[in-house]
């Protein structure tokens, strides 16, 4: 299977429309359709269900979409890391750490300060991202290590160490009826039709349906919450960053948010290994066995 075929299939599977996929790929639709048919013949199974009105994935197609994304990420990561290795040889080694902007600020600052004091520490470039972007940077090779947050971020296929786990709070406009409560349930928020949940962008740049406002940053969302247009669920530690016109109320049945440090399982960077070790030490993590930090080059 060629990389080109995977790119073609993933585009069609994500768009579920041959015309949009062809436009996205910058090619004509007929050769795209022929390429998908040839791929199906070679694999011996239909990947798509086609009708005059819709395109849907078969079970085999859903598997290939998942595996194809991972394979394309691996190819992109190999290219990115090769380029960065060449740059490191010229200007010196660096580690790129990706983290969501505004999240775990105190943990991140403490980690960077502690790592800088380590013997042999290298320069750490911090890439501050929008929601969900730090995982993508890690998977495609633009970052070496990332601070992720379960259950919001997908850590499948990555090596991780847990750093902290905490409950969630609802951020509400001061003066709203719910802001005077000592605690809330998720159903209380669902019933508050005047404060719908925000809609974050999907990987393709679109937005899911719903009554909530379209948002692209936490700063923008906090402004909308203050104006009484939405509510925000935030880890407990986010309280310290709130403005005076916002109130945080614990949501007792919301799933806990677990902050992890994550890295690719094939990493052989000594700097990443040291950064992970420092992070787990700061978090007070005491694993049952040896920490599976990245292998260092021999």
WONOR-V398217 format. One record per run of one state. SS is the DSSP state (2 for helix, 1 for strand, 0 for the rest). FROM is the first residue (numbers start at 0). TO is the last residue. If there is no record, write none. Layout:
# WONOR-V398217
<<SS/FROM/TO> <SS/FROM/TO>>
This chain:
# WONOR-V398217
<<0/0/1> <2/2/14> <0/15/16> <2/17/24> <0/25/27> <2/28/42> <0/43/46> <1/47/49> <0/50/53> <1/54/56> <0/57/57> <2/58/90> <0/91/92> <1/93/99> <0/100/103> <2/104/115> <0/116/121> <1/122/128> <0/129/131> <2/132/138> <0/139/143> <1/144/149> <0/150/156> <1/157/165> <0/166/166> <1/167/172> <0/173/175> <2/176/179> <0/180/182> <1/183/183> <0/184/184> <2/185/190> <0/191/195> <1/196/196> <0/197/197> <1/198/200> <0/201/205> <1/206/206> <0/207/212> <1/213/214> <0/215/216> <2/217/225> <0/226/229> <1/230/234> <2/235/240> <0/241/244> <1/245/250> <0/251/255> <1/256/263> <0/264/268> <2/269/281> <0/282/297>>
